[in-house]
Amino acid sequence: MKKADQEPRPRVIIKRQHGGGHHGGAWKVAYSDFVTTMMALFIVLWIVSQNVATREGVAQYFRDPGAFQQGSRPSIAQGGAGVLPGQPPRDLGGAGESEKARDEQALKEAAEDFKEKMEQLGLSETLRDQIKVEITPEGLRIQLLERDGVPFFHVGRAAILPEVRPILENLARAVAPLANNITIEGHTDSRQYANRENYSNWELSANRTNSARKVMEGVGLAPGRVDRLVGHADRDLLVPSDPLDARNRRITIIVRRQGQS
């Protein structure tokens, strides 16, 4: 045997690299980034869909996470307990005030929207003067006051006259986006009924409020928004010195502030 045949042959080792195809790791990084982004998007969408108190809780957490660890702030969920067991929920500082400010701004915007709609209707100057819009401690108050020669109802009747319907319809459209509950109050003058048994200014004022409610709900105001109908008869005169003054006959719509009973 030759000497060359007896010598060991060198071993050749071929190393294969797995950097591409489905055996690579780059796609895993991209996929994890995508999942993280989607999770962040879902969290943002959830926060946006929550009420003001919940959003304030989330904001407070990111401003001061340590406060949550110590149990000095409420949980993010509204009405929930503190983050740590045994920690009672506390009101977020300033959350109530910011809620009131937003409610105030929403009422003001609704009032301006209603005024613009009234301008677009092209009402006569006399009829415009019969519509009083103001922001009060109770909420947005709109009064529709009758005048001699410009009535809203036929005498002794509860059906609203056709020329008044657009006013109530546009008011309903202006306040429809709000969540505030609504009170409708009816007032009469002191004219008495002598020929209608068991019917008085009490029934008349209450029936007129219900007529106003039907008109407003007929153009899309959500049923249940009007949660209070009040008939005052002639017990709350606008012009006490003249109980028969036409201005005593009026309908008042109050868009109450949030949280008011």
NORSULKA-V474596 format. One line per field, one symbol per residue. ss: DSSP state (A for helix, B for strand, O for the rest). phi: phi as a letter, one per 40 degrees, with the letter a starting at -180 (. if undefined). psi: psi as a letter, one per 40 degrees, with the letter a starting at -180 (. if undefined). A space follows every 50 residues. Layout:
# NORSULKA-V474596
ss = ???
phi = ???
psi = ???
This chain:
# NORSULKA-V474596
ss = OOAAAAOOOOOOOOOOOOOOAAAOOAAAAAAAAAAAAAAAAAAAAAAAAO OAAAAAAAAAAAAOAAAAAOOOOBOOOOOOOBOOOOOOOOOOOOAAAAAA AAAAAAAAAAAAAAAAAAAAAOOOAAAAAOBBBBBBOOBBBBBBBOBOOB OOBOOOOOOBOAAAAAAAAAAAAAAOOOOOOBBBBBBOOOOOOOOOOOOO AAAAAAAAAAAAAAAAAAOOOOOOOBBBBBBOOOOOOOOOOOOOOAAAOB BBBBBBOOOOO
phi = .ccccccccccbbbcccbcbgcccbccccccccccccccccccccccccc cccccccccccccaccccccgcbcccccgcccccdgcccbcccgcccccc cccccccccccccccccccccgccccccccbbbacbdcicbbbbbcbdgb cbbcdgbbcccdccddcccccccccdccbccbbbbbbbcccbbbbbcgba ccccccccccccdcccccbhccdhccbabbbcfbcaccbccbccdcccca bbbbcccdgcc
psi = hidddehiiihhhhhhhgeaaeeiedddddddddddddddddddddddei iddddddddddddgdddddeeeiiidhheiiidiiehiiihhhedddddd ddddddddddddddddddddefiiddddeehhhihiddahhhhhhiiheg idiiheiehhidedddddddddddedeieiihhhihiiaehiheehhfha dddddddddddddddddeeehhhddhehhhhebfeghdgdegeehdedhi hhhhhiiheh.
